[in-house]
Amino acid sequence: MNNSLMSLYKKGNPESGSVGTKVSAGGWFIDKGRGLEHDSILIDLCEEEAASPAGNQTDASMLEPEKTPKKGKLKKSKRRKEGASKGNDGDIEASIMNKKGKRCFPPCFADIEFLSGSLSLKEVCKLLIHMRHPEVYQKLGVVPPRGFLLHGPPGCGKTLLAQAVAGEMELPMLKVSAPELVSGVSGESEQKLRELFEQAVTSSPCILFIDEIDAITPKREVASKDMERRIVAQLLTCMDDLNSLAVTAQVMVIGATNRPDSLDPALRRAGRFDKEICLGIPDEAARLRILKTLCRKLKLPEDFDYRQLARLTPGYVGADLMALCREAAMSAVNRVLLERQDKNQGLRCRLLSLLKSSESLSEEQLAGLCILMSDFQGSLASVQPSAKREGFATVPGVTWEDVGALHDIREELTMAILAPVRSPEQFKALGLSAPAGVLLAGPPGCGKTLLAKAVANESGLNFISVKGPELLNMYVGESERAVRQVFQRGRNSAPCVIFFDEIDALCPRRSGHESGASVRVVNQLLTEMDGLETRRQVFIMAATNRPDIIDPAVLRPGRLDKTLYVGLPPPSDRHAILLTITKGGSRPHLEQDVSLEEMAHDGCQSTSSPSESVLINPSGHSYSNGPVADIRVSKQNFEDAFKKVRPSVSKKDQRMYEQLKESLTR
């Protein structure tokens, strides 16, 4: 293959001229001329005819697959036509053409301003230096980077970043979706891969972008078909063959996937995909930049608050924000058009009349068309964040006001998590290090999970909630893989809080003679916790009501090194919880004879927050059938509820938890 690539390179790189190449069967054609600048023209195969520019412009004509004698080869008439154009040194303007021939410029780094302050864009720029200055690596005698892998949740901007690289450097881009390379005929998939890399060499300098690369590069040891193994081996061979060519510095291979762990490990080693760049969930600052970029051409009020909208969209990636803008625009259009209709009619009749009406809007009516903040807020319910669907983290909507008590625990968590996030410079100046992890131990229903969510919300951190039994799987190795995925998602969503609920089910105490699945899960969890340097800005919190059965290695310093006891609320905290549940006594409305303070001191013994919430619900059943304005809960209703609701912690369990508290406070 080396000789064929070299011959193609020599034929395809004269001093001037144009080269027509076929990117993939049923895919795109790229026609690139030589001159002071390079032209990148992408034409869809669905187009039956292509324009034939005159003069010094590049001739971009479509090659029909059925008339092509061999895939990847040019027709003789096409070659003669190109040979006649040799020697033209006219300036070629970089552009991308759509099916109708309308020119639309490719994106560049100015279109991805949301990545301007991230390390991802800086890493990409470092990897692209040799595309403009290949002599640097030639002087050092070092093989330059051959490619890099982009991974992250769907819609985070992987394809846009690859297109921006080609647009910024004014290089042609060979874009192919990996499933397009798969064929049912034996050997044809490998042939397509070889042709693709041959075309990349012929069109160099260029960018070769393989989207959804995980579709053709599964792990060979778990591949179900021999064809999958052959495709992986062929891709590895093609990337290795680029090393032996003088054109190595002029071809950059970019892969994109949202499942990096499913790729064959041989593809991720140095010398193939030298770097892996993660495009994680954008934080509030990044969402602010994305919204400003997306809304540049939208008609918004002059005082539109982008920052408020960025705060309202945790977990949204670029594609979600684009969908949100579209939904908000539709909401604004419907709002303006419905205002013209007779308000006495129903909504259905008004919508039908709009569909049947062909009357154009006047300039006065169009002048009032504007997307308001209320349109965006109303569209939030219809656009679900991709990160949430994919299992990534989002910022919870729980605040300290929803907790209602536990002030001492809140102060401890503030110093453990909030302070390092809000004042990292002070911690660094004092030589302090944040706790590696925090364990919340105590009776069930005392607010451990609520505390973790409130901490994440107050600090603006993303939040991943994992219940211990959810990670356990009957198949060997699957539980450990699930643990690795949780921490990988946390790193992709950093800054982030990973909360393990019921962690005692995930890491029980090990014994010397055990070697089963539970031991492997504990070992994997310990390994991930020890990777502190690789999980910066990833905080670990866990909750359990049985800390005595957790493996001691999990609780040592450097892992879950801080244990906080969340016990039964005292009378003052019970009063605060009752006020929070009843919204200060306004929901449900209370009679004058009801005193929440007396109830907290005398009635709610050994009750937790859920028990008190259940206590409120039965208390209003006797008036549930009356008018809403007349519903009142009396003291007698609460006394009847006390007879039905039992404490969630028995006297025996209460003594056990008191002993646990004493052991933790020693």
C-alpha positions, 0 to 999 in steps of 0.5 A: 500500500505504501507504493500505491500511496506514494505514487498517488501522492506524486501524481496528485501533487503537481505544482498547479492543477486540480485533482478530483477525488471521490470520498466514498461511495454514496458520500461526497466528492471533493475537488481541490485546486492548486494555487495561492489558496486552496478550494474546498468544494463538497457536493452531495451525490444526490445532485444530478448535475453540478455547475462547471465554473469558468475561468480560474475557478475549480471545475467541480463536477459530479461523478456518477457511481454507475459510470465510474469504471472503478471506485476512487478512479477518475474518468478519462474525460475528466482527467483530460479536462483536468490536464487542460487546466494545469498551469492555472495559478489563479486565486482559489477562494475556499468555500463549501457549496450546497446542493443548489450551488449556493455558497456558504462559508465553512465554520471557523474558530470564531463560530466556536467562541464557547470553546475559546477559553477551554483547554480543548481548543488550545490542544487542537491548535497545538496539534495543527502546527505541523499542517502549516509548518511541516519543516519544524518536525522535519528538522527535529526528525520527529514524526508529527501527530497523525490524528486526534480523537474527539469524544463527548456527549451527543450535541457537544460540538465534535463535528462543528469543531472538526469543520472549524479546523478545516475552515480556519486553516482553509483546508479541504475536508474529507468527511465520512460517517463510519457506517457508510464504510460498512458493506455487506460484501466481503472485503468491500468495507476494507477496500473503501477504507483503503480508497478513503486514505488514498484520497486523503493522500491525493488531496493533501494537505487535508483533514480526514474526519471520520464521524461515529468512528465507534461503529467500525472500531469495536474491541476485537476480543468482543467483536461478533463478526470477522468482518468487524475485526478485519475493518479494525485491522485495516484502519490500523494499517492505513494509519500506520502506513501514513508514517512512511510517507513524506506527506505524513505532516499534511494529513490530519485524521480526526475521529469523533465518538460519544463512546470512547470506551467501546473503541479498540485499545490499539486505535487509542495508542500513541502514533495513531490517535495521539491525543484524546480531547474531551468536549464535556458538558458546558458549564454556565460560562460556556453556555453563556458564550454559546447562547450569545453566538446562537442568538446573534441573528435573533430578534431579542429585546435590548435588555435580554438577560443571557446570564439568567438563561444560562443559569436556567439551562444546566446540562444543556449542550450546544445542540440542546440550546439550538433546539431551545432557540428554535422552540422559543422562536416558534413560541414567539410566532404562535404568540404573535399570530394568536393575538390577532385572532378572536380571543373568544374562540378556543385555542383549537379554532384559532389554530385552524383559522391560522392554518387556513388563512393566507393573509400576510402579516403587515409590517406593523404586526411584524415589527412587534415580533420578538423573542422574549424571555418568557418564550425561552422559559416556556420552551424549557419543558419541551427541550430535555437536555441531552446530557440527562438522557445520556446519563450525564450530570445536571445541576439539581434544583434543590437549595438550602431553603429546601433542606430546612435544618441540619445547619451544622452539617451544612457548615461542614459541607460548605468547608469541604466542597463549597469553599474549595470551589468558590475560593481555590486560590485561598486554599492553594495559598494556605496549602490546604487540600479539599477532602477527597470524599465525604460520607454521610451516615445516619438513619434513613430519611434524615436528608442525606440525599437532599444535602448532597443535591443542595451542595451541588446546587449552591456551588453550581456543580453538576450532579450525578446520583448513583444508587449502589445496586444500579451498578451491579450486573450478573455478567463478569466485568460489567459491574466494574465497567459500570463503575469506570463509566460513572467516574468517566462521566464525572470527569467529562462533566467536571466540575461535578459531584458524584453521589453514591446512595446506599454505598454499602451495597456497592462496597461491602466488607471484604474477607480473606477468602472471598474472590467474587464479583463484590470484591472486584467491584470494591477493588475497581471503586478503590482504584477510581478513588485513588486517581485523585489527580485524574479527577480534579474538580470531581467530588465524591459524596456517599450515603449509607445507614450501615457504615459498619458493613462498608469495607474499611479501605473505602473510609481511609484518608484519600478516599472517603476520609470525612464522615458526617453523621446525619441523625434524627432531627432535634425539636428545633430542626423538626420545627424548621422542617415542618415550616419548610414542608408547609411553606410557612403554614400556607400550604395547606392552610392551618387553623389558628389552634395549630402550633407547629412548634408545639407539635415539633416538641411534643408529637414528632418524636423519632420522626424523620423528614419523610415521616413528617411529610407523610404526617402532613398528607393524612391531616388534610384528607377530611377536607379534601372534598370541600371548596379549595378556599375553605380547606383548613387543617385543624389540630384534631386532624394532626392528632388523628394523623399521629395515630396513623403514622409510625416513626421511621426509626424504632426505639431499638434502631435509635439506640443503635444509631446513637452508638454509631454517632458516639463511635464517629465522634470519638 
